[in-house]
C-alpha cells in the first residue's frame, strides 16, 4: 500500500513535495476550466486526463505512489492557500474558512469525504485518515475526491490572486517552488 498517502510521514514530506510538484499545478490549472470536473469518463476533461495519466503510470508500476503524491500535493497546497486567503481577505481564523469550505463542498457525490478532509485540513492530519480509507476501500471515490479537492484548491488560488491583485501565474510558480523546496 502507500506510505500513509505520504501525508503523515515527516521524513517523506520532502520527497512527496518534489514528486507532486510536477503534477499538482497542471491539475489545478485544469481544474479552473468549467467543464473540467464533471461526472463522466476521466479522459473527457482536462483535470481528469491528468489524473488518468497518473493512474495509468501507477498501474504500470504496480503502485499507488503517483496518486498518493498527487493527493498529498493538492492537500498540502490547499493547507497553504487557506491561511493565506484568510489573511489576505481579513476572513479571520483560517480554520473557520476551512469549515466554510467544508460546508460548501459537503453535498453531491463524495461531498462528505471532501468535507471531512477540509474539516481536518489545518489540524495537522490533513484528512489523511479519510484519504487512506478511500485508497484502501474505494479508489473510484478517492479519484473523485482528488478532483474535487483540486477544484477547491484551484479556486482558492484564483481567489487569492484576485484578493491580492496578484497574477495567478505568479501563484502557480510559488506553489511549484514551494512543493519543490519547502522543508
JOLIN-V572206 format. One record per residue. N is the residue number from 1. RES is the residue in one small letter. PHI is phi in whole degrees, 0 to 359 (999 if undefined). OMEGA is omega in whole degrees, -180 to 180 (none if undefined). Layout:
N_RES_PHI_OMEGA, N_RES_PHI_OMEGA
//
This chain:
1_x_999_-176, 2_x_268_-179, 3_x_281_177, 4_x_52_-175, 5_x_55_177, 6_x_58_-177, 7_x_266_-174, 8_x_256_-176, 9_x_269_-176, 10_x_307_-179, 11_x_298_-178, 12_x_263_-176, 13_x_300_179, 14_x_299_178, 15_x_294_178, 16_x_297_-180, 17_x_299_-179, 18_x_295_-179, 19_x_292_-178, 20_x_281_-173, 21_x_305_-177, 22_x_285_-178, 23_x_248_-173, 24_x_295_-177, 25_x_297_175, 26_x_302_177, 27_x_297_-179, 28_x_294_177, 29_x_302_-179, 30_x_296_-179, 31_x_291_178, 32_x_280_178, 33_x_287_-175, 34_x_306_-178, 35_x_269_-170, 36_x_286_-172, 37_x_239_-180, 38_x_242_179, 39_x_285_175, 40_x_193_179, 41_x_300_-179, 42_x_309_-175, 43_x_285_-178, 44_x_276_-180, 45_x_213_-169, 46_x_301_-179, 47_x_297_178, 48_x_296_178, 49_x_295_178, 50_x_295_178, 51_x_296_179, 52_x_299_178, 53_x_300_178, 54_x_297_-179, 55_x_295_178, 56_x_296_178, 57_x_296_177, 58_x_299_-179, 59_x_298_178, 60_x_297_-179, 61_x_272_-178, 62_x_71_-180, 63_x_226_170, 64_x_243_-175, 65_x_300_-178, 66_x_299_180, 67_x_293_178, 68_x_296_180, 69_x_293_179, 70_x_297_179, 71_x_298_179, 72_x_300_180, 73_x_296_180, 74_x_297_-179, 75_x_293_178, 76_x_298_179, 77_x_298_178, 78_x_298_179, 79_x_292_174, 80_x_277_-173, 81_x_288_-177, 82_x_300_177, 83_x_297_179, 84_x_296_180, 85_x_291_178, 86_x_299_179, 87_x_292_-177, 88_x_295_-175, 89_x_258_-176, 90_x_55_-179, 91_x_285_179, 92_x_93_-175, 93_x_295_178, 94_x_302_179, 95_x_295_177, 96_x_293_177, 97_x_298_177, 98_x_298_177, 99_x_296_178, 100_x_296_177, 101_x_298_179, 102_x_299_179, 103_x_296_179, 104_x_290_-174, 105_x_262_-173, 106_x_285_-179, 107_x_258_178, 108_x_83_-178, 109_x_297_180, 110_x_62_179, 111_x_299_179, 112_x_297_179, 113_x_293_178, 114_x_300_180, 115_x_298_179, 116_x_296_177, 117_x_298_-180, 118_x_296_177, 119_x_299_-178, 120_x_253_-175, 121_x_301_-173, 122_x_249_-180, 123_x_261_179, 124_x_95_179, 125_x_261_180, 126_x_58_-179, 127_x_72_-175, 128_x_302_-178, 129_x_298_179, 130_x_298_-177, 131_x_293_178, 132_x_296_179, 133_x_297_178, 134_x_296_179, 135_x_299_-179, 136_x_283_-170, 137_x_251_-172, 138_x_206_-177, 139_x_299_179, 140_x_299_177, 141_x_295_178, 142_x_301_-179, 143_x_297_177, 144_x_297_180, 145_x_296_178, 146_x_300_179, 147_x_297_180, 148_x_292_176, 149_x_295_175, 150_x_299_179, 151_x_296_179, 152_x_300_-179, 153_x_297_-180, 154_x_299_-179, 155_x_289_175, 156_x_291_176, 157_x_296_178, 158_x_298_180, 159_x_296_178, 160_x_297_178, 161_x_298_-179, 162_x_293_-178, 163_x_291_-177, 164_x_255_-176, 165_x_49_-179, 166_x_256_174, 167_x_278_179, 168_x_300_178, 169_x_300_178, 170_x_294_178, 171_x_293_178, 172_x_301_179, 173_x_297_179, 174_x_298_179, 175_x_296_179, 176_x_302_179, 177_x_297_179, 178_x_298_179, 179_x_293_-180, 180_x_280_-167, 181_x_251_-174, 182_x_294_-178, 183_x_294_none
//
